[in-house]
Amino acid sequence: MDINKGPAKPGMYLLWGAAALVALVVAWMLGEAMIDRIAPTAEPETLSAPVE
């Protein structure tokens, strides 16, 4: 085990932050898609004969 490693480069934190943000956005979009799929459809309007 190497204990003489220096601190992580600032770019790595930026990369991990961007990856986490992208993961959150993808999870949000998938959640919205699943809610839309599970949600019941609106009831269609009843059709009636035209009034003359």
VENZIVEN-V110812 format. One line per field, one symbol per residue. ss: DSSP state (2 for helix, 1 for strand, 0 for the rest). psi: psi as a letter, one per 30 degrees, with the letter a starting at -180 (. if undefined). Layout:
ss->???
psi->???
This chain:
ss->0000000002222222222222222222222222222200000000000000
psi->kjggkllkkfeeeeeeeeeeeeeeeeeeeeeeeeeeeekklkklkkklkkk.
